[in-house]
Amino acid sequence: MTAPDQYASVRYLVDDVQTAVDFYTTHASVRYLVDDVQTAVDFYTTHLGFTLNTSAAPAFADVVRGPLRLLLSGPASSGARATPDDATTAGRNRIHLIVDDLDGEIDRLRSTGLSFRSDVVTGPGGRQVLLTDPAGNLIELFQPAHRPGAPTPATP
């Protein structure tokens, strides 16, 4: 683990250094290993409101939604090659996307032919449902419970 006073660095060749620094320090990045990068890009941009940031398909692409940068690494990417053989299947961890109307999102996604991995689950914090991307990575759609006096979360 990196000590608090040490930093990891990444070198990017860009035209505007400050813009690049701002982007990479204001976005949380999550890496998903996918079977087909373009299929994953199409899924996230078509169904879940992400926009394409960069593409080096078929090895890699990244898509962005609000402060989340999702790294889509195909089998030929360095991210996938660094993954141990016994850790190549999708896991139970997932990205968590907040939605204003869970039932409406479920209806919209089902109308495009997508299916869900769970029924809607309700708890004290809100309601959620799970679906998967084409590679089997879990995605949680979550509608927070409204609490009197609490601000309504903004949806990116």
C-alpha positions as CSV (number, residue, x, y, z in Angstrom):
1,M,0.0,0.0,0.0
2,T,1.3,3.5,-0.8
3,A,2.2,5.6,2.2
4,P,0.0,8.7,2.7
5,D,3.0,10.9,1.7
6,Q,3.7,9.0,-1.5
7,Y,1.8,9.3,-4.7
8,A,1.3,7.1,-7.8
9,S,1.9,8.8,-11.1
10,V,0.7,8.4,-14.6
11,R,2.2,10.1,-17.6
12,Y,-0.2,11.3,-20.3
13,L,0.8,13.1,-23.5
14,V,-1.7,15.9,-23.9
15,D,-2.1,19.3,-25.4
16,D,-3.4,21.0,-22.3
17,V,-1.7,19.7,-19.1
18,Q,-4.0,21.5,-16.7
19,T,-7.1,20.1,-18.3
20,A,-5.7,16.6,-18.1
21,V,-4.7,17.0,-14.5
22,D,-8.2,18.4,-13.6
23,F,-9.9,15.4,-15.3
24,Y,-7.8,12.7,-13.7
25,T,-8.0,14.2,-10.2
26,T,-11.7,14.8,-10.2
27,H,-12.9,11.4,-11.5
28,A,-13.0,8.2,-9.6
29,S,-11.9,5.3,-11.9
30,V,-13.1,1.8,-11.8
31,R,-11.7,-0.9,-14.1
32,Y,-14.0,-3.6,-15.6
33,L,-12.6,-6.5,-17.5
34,V,-14.8,-7.1,-20.6
35,D,-14.8,-9.6,-23.4
36,D,-15.4,-7.0,-26.2
37,V,-14.5,-3.4,-25.7
38,Q,-16.8,-2.0,-28.4
39,T,-19.8,-4.0,-27.2
40,A,-19.2,-2.7,-23.7
41,V,-18.8,0.9,-24.9
42,D,-22.1,0.6,-26.8
43,F,-23.8,-0.9,-23.8
44,Y,-22.8,1.9,-21.3
45,T,-23.3,4.8,-23.7
46,T,-26.6,3.5,-25.1
47,H,-28.3,2.3,-22.0
48,L,-26.7,4.0,-18.9
49,G,-25.9,7.6,-20.0
50,F,-22.1,7.3,-20.2
51,T,-20.1,9.2,-22.8
52,L,-17.0,7.9,-24.5
53,N,-13.8,9.6,-23.3
54,T,-11.1,7.6,-25.2
55,S,-11.0,4.5,-27.3
56,A,-8.1,2.2,-28.1
57,A,-10.5,-0.6,-29.0
58,P,-10.2,-3.5,-29.2
59,A,-7.8,-3.3,-26.2
60,F,-9.2,-0.5,-24.1
61,A,-11.7,2.4,-23.8
62,D,-13.0,4.6,-21.0
63,V,-16.4,6.0,-20.6
64,V,-17.6,8.8,-18.2
65,R,-20.7,9.5,-16.3
66,G,-20.5,12.4,-13.8
67,P,-17.4,11.9,-11.7
68,L,-17.2,8.2,-12.6
69,R,-14.6,7.1,-15.2
70,L,-15.2,3.4,-16.1
71,L,-12.1,1.8,-17.6
72,L,-13.2,-1.0,-20.0
73,S,-10.3,-3.4,-20.5
74,G,-10.4,-6.0,-23.2
75,P,-8.4,-9.3,-23.1
76,A,-5.4,-7.6,-24.9
77,S,-5.2,-4.7,-22.5
78,S,-2.4,-4.3,-19.9
79,G,-5.1,-4.2,-17.2
80,A,-6.4,-7.6,-18.2
81,R,-3.0,-9.1,-18.7
82,A,-2.0,-8.0,-15.2
83,T,-5.0,-9.9,-13.7
84,P,-4.2,-13.3,-12.2
85,D,-5.7,-16.3,-14.0
86,D,-7.8,-17.2,-11.0
87,A,-9.4,-13.8,-10.9
88,T,-10.7,-13.4,-14.5
89,T,-14.4,-13.8,-13.9
90,A,-16.7,-11.0,-13.0
91,G,-17.1,-10.5,-9.2
92,R,-19.8,-9.3,-6.8
93,N,-18.4,-5.8,-6.6
94,R,-20.3,-3.3,-8.7
95,I,-20.7,0.3,-9.8
96,H,-23.6,2.0,-8.1
97,L,-25.6,4.4,-10.3
98,I,-28.2,6.6,-8.6
99,V,-31.5,7.1,-10.4
100,D,-34.5,9.3,-9.7
101,D,-37.1,6.7,-10.8
102,L,-36.1,3.1,-10.4
103,D,-39.3,1.7,-11.8
104,G,-39.0,4.0,-14.9
105,E,-35.4,2.9,-15.5
106,I,-36.4,-0.8,-15.2
107,D,-39.2,-0.3,-17.7
108,R,-36.9,1.6,-20.1
109,L,-34.1,-0.9,-20.0
110,R,-36.5,-3.9,-20.2
111,S,-38.0,-2.3,-23.3
112,T,-34.6,-2.5,-25.0
113,G,-34.3,-6.2,-24.3
114,L,-32.1,-6.1,-21.1
115,S,-32.8,-8.4,-18.2
116,F,-32.0,-8.1,-14.6
117,R,-30.0,-10.2,-12.2
118,S,-32.2,-9.5,-9.2
119,D,-35.6,-8.4,-8.2
120,V,-36.0,-4.9,-6.7
121,V,-34.8,-4.9,-3.1
122,T,-36.0,-2.3,-0.7
123,G,-34.2,-1.2,2.5
124,P,-34.1,1.8,4.8
125,G,-31.7,3.6,2.4
126,G,-33.7,3.1,-0.7
127,R,-34.5,0.6,-3.5
128,Q,-32.1,-1.2,-5.8
129,V,-31.9,-3.7,-8.6
130,L,-28.9,-5.4,-10.3
131,L,-28.2,-5.9,-14.0
132,T,-25.1,-7.0,-15.8
133,D,-23.1,-5.6,-18.7
134,P,-22.4,-8.0,-21.7
135,A,-19.3,-9.4,-19.9
136,G,-21.2,-10.2,-16.7
137,N,-20.0,-7.2,-14.6
138,L,-22.7,-6.2,-12.1
139,I,-24.3,-2.7,-12.2
140,E,-26.6,-1.5,-9.3
141,L,-29.3,1.0,-10.1
142,F,-30.3,2.7,-6.8
143,Q,-33.1,5.0,-5.9
144,P,-32.5,6.6,-2.5
145,A,-35.3,6.8,0.0
146,H,-36.6,10.3,0.4
147,R,-36.1,11.5,3.9
148,P,-38.0,14.5,5.1
149,G,-35.7,17.6,5.2
150,A,-32.9,15.8,3.3
151,P,-31.7,17.3,0.1
152,T,-32.6,15.4,-3.1
153,P,-29.4,13.9,-4.6
154,A,-28.5,15.2,-8.1
155,T,-28.4,12.6,-10.9
156,P,-25.5,13.1,-13.2
